[in-house]
Amino acid sequence: MRLLVIEDDDRVAPAVRAVLLQHGFDVDLARNAAQALALLADPPDVILLDLGLPDRDGFSLCSEMRRLCSTPIIVVTARGDPRSRVHGLNIGADDYLVKPYDVAELIARIHAIWRRVHPAEATATGPADLTALGSISIDADGRKVTVNGEPVALTRKEYDLLLMLARRPGVVFRREQLLSAIWGTTWRGANRTLEVHIASVRHKLGRPAAIETVRGVGYRFLADSEGPAASPTESPTEGRPASPTESPTEGRPASPTESPTEG
């Protein structure tokens, strides 16, 4: 997913860009309204707009961008009074987030707004949605997986996990996203359950590199990965969260930080 971040603060802009890159987004950065409008020639998937710009009022820019494109706009600003919030939403913003904010909330809002704008991609179940999967084939209607034509027996949770990742090859899914979608929880004690299921799917596919760990963030599916079968030492069970005292073997999600307030 490609984001356009419109932020002029020299401290905030690089920090926000670094966090978003870490979470698997492609990021274009505009420091003023003129740069932002120029970048709209190739519309991004989501726009993050700070209102305190040096060359133009942020509300005016928001209104013009809404006339020029249908890209979702999230206003990210220190102006938290109700009048500003209502005005921003009325002139075309799709969401409004007040600084300082928690990074996890910002990421969640980005994904939520993307799901609303692209419901077919977020909820599609047909096998036609899965393309360029290399030797791995997924029949979403029949809930069947094959590798080089040979059937692969997956548990329900393993299948759901693979399908969610494979629908968007190359896109990083945060651990919290996967736990919420597959297990209905964001409890960090369930991280071990996720890791065990990932290891089992890799082993059963015979493609250890098909699911890449993005350390500190989550996982992504690599469609054309080849390689020998994995040999995990554990035999995971389906959908059973591990004890909260267990120590995960892979990196935890980065700790949310607060962004500085708008200058």
PEKA-V363930 format. One record per residue. N is the residue number from 0. RES is the residue in one letter. D_CENTER is the distance of its C-alpha to the mean C-alpha in Angstrom with 1 decimal. Layout:
BEGIN
((N:RES:D_CENTER) (N:RES:D_CENTER))
END
This chain:
BEGIN
((0:M:7.7) (1:R:10.6) (2:L:11.4) (3:L:15.0) (4:V:15.8) (5:I:19.4) (6:E:20.9) (7:D:24.4) (8:D:24.7) (9:D:25.3) (10:R:24.0) (11:V:20.8) (12:A:19.6) (13:P:19.3) (14:A:17.9) (15:V:15.0) (16:R:14.4) (17:A:14.6) (18:V:12.0) (19:L:9.4) (20:L:10.6) (21:Q:10.4) (22:H:6.7) (23:G:6.8) (24:F:7.3) (25:D:10.9) (26:V:12.9) (27:D:16.3) (28:L:18.4) (29:A:21.4) (30:R:24.0) (31:N:25.9) (32:A:26.3) (33:A:28.1) (34:Q:25.4) (35:A:22.7) (36:L:25.0) (37:A:25.6) (38:L:22.0) (39:L:21.7) (40:A:23.9) (41:D:20.7) (42:P:18.5) (43:P:14.8) (44:D:12.1) (45:V:11.9) (46:I:14.7) (47:L:14.9) (48:L:18.7) (49:D:21.0) (50:L:24.4) (51:G:26.7) (52:L:27.2) (53:P:30.4) (54:D:31.5) (55:R:30.6) (56:D:29.8) (57:G:26.1) (58:F:27.0) (59:S:29.0) (60:L:26.3) (61:C:23.9) (62:S:26.6) (63:E:27.3) (64:M:23.7) (65:R:23.6) (66:R:26.9) (67:L:25.6) (68:C:22.3) (69:S:20.2) (70:T:16.9) (71:P:15.3) (72:I:16.5) (73:I:15.5) (74:V:18.6) (75:V:18.1) (76:T:21.7) (77:A:24.4) (78:R:26.3) (79:G:25.9) (80:D:29.0) (81:P:29.0) (82:R:30.7) (83:S:28.1) (84:R:25.2) (85:V:27.2) (86:H:28.2) (87:G:24.7) (88:L:23.6) (89:N:26.9) (90:I:26.8) (91:G:23.4) (92:A:20.5) (93:D:18.0) (94:D:17.0) (95:Y:18.7) (96:L:17.7) (97:V:20.6) (98:K:20.9) (99:P:20.9) (100:Y:17.6) (101:D:15.5) (102:V:12.4) (103:A:10.7) (104:E:11.9) (105:L:10.7) (106:I:7.0) (107:A:7.8) (108:R:9.9) (109:I:7.7) (110:H:5.8) (111:A:9.4) (112:I:11.1) (113:W:9.4) (114:R:10.5) (115:R:13.8) (116:V:14.4) (117:H:13.6) (118:P:14.9) (119:A:16.4) (120:E:13.4) (121:A:11.6) (122:T:14.9) (123:A:17.0) (124:T:19.2) (125:G:21.5) (126:P:21.9) (127:A:22.1) (128:D:18.3) (129:L:18.2) (130:T:19.6) (131:A:20.3) (132:L:19.9) (133:G:23.0) (134:S:25.3) (135:I:22.9) (136:S:23.5) (137:I:21.8) (138:D:23.9) (139:A:21.6) (140:D:24.7) (141:G:26.8) (142:R:24.1) (143:K:25.6) (144:V:24.4) (145:T:26.7) (146:V:26.8) (147:N:29.5) (148:G:30.8) (149:E:31.3) (150:P:29.8) (151:V:27.4) (152:A:27.8) (153:L:24.7) (154:T:24.6) (155:R:22.8) (156:K:19.9) (157:E:19.7) (158:Y:19.7) (159:D:17.0) (160:L:14.8) (161:L:15.7) (162:L:15.4) (163:M:11.8) (164:L:10.9) (165:A:13.7) (166:R:12.8) (167:R:10.3) (168:P:12.2) (169:G:11.0) (170:V:7.2) (171:V:6.0) (172:F:5.1) (173:R:6.1) (174:R:9.7) (175:E:9.8) (176:Q:7.6) (177:L:10.0) (178:L:12.9) (179:S:12.6) (180:A:12.4) (181:I:15.0) (182:W:17.2) (183:G:16.8) (184:T:16.6) (185:T:14.6) (186:W:17.9) (187:R:17.5) (188:G:20.7) (189:A:19.0) (190:N:17.1) (191:R:20.3) (192:T:20.1) (193:L:16.7) (194:E:18.1) (195:V:21.2) (196:H:19.7) (197:I:17.7) (198:A:21.0) (199:S:22.9) (200:V:20.8) (201:R:21.2) (202:H:24.9) (203:K:25.5) (204:L:24.0) (205:G:26.1) (206:R:23.3) (207:P:22.2) (208:A:20.1) (209:A:18.3) (210:I:15.5) (211:E:14.7) (212:T:14.1) (213:V:12.1) (214:R:14.4) (215:G:13.4) (216:V:9.7) (217:G:9.4) (218:Y:10.2) (219:R:10.1) (220:F:12.9) (221:L:15.5) (222:A:17.7) (223:D:21.0) (224:S:21.3) (225:E:24.8) (226:G:26.6) (227:P:28.9) (228:A:28.1) (229:A:26.5) (230:S:28.9) (231:P:27.2) (232:T:29.9) (233:E:28.4) (234:S:28.6) (235:P:25.8) (236:T:26.5) (237:E:24.4) (238:G:22.4) (239:R:24.5) (240:P:22.8) (241:A:24.4) (242:S:26.7) (243:P:25.2) (244:T:27.6) (245:E:26.1) (246:S:24.6) (247:P:21.4) (248:T:22.1) (249:E:18.7) (250:G:16.9) (251:R:15.6) (252:P:12.5) (253:A:13.6) (254:S:15.8) (255:P:14.7) (256:T:17.2) (257:E:18.7) (258:S:18.9) (259:P:22.6) (260:T:24.1) (261:E:24.9) (262:G:28.2))
END
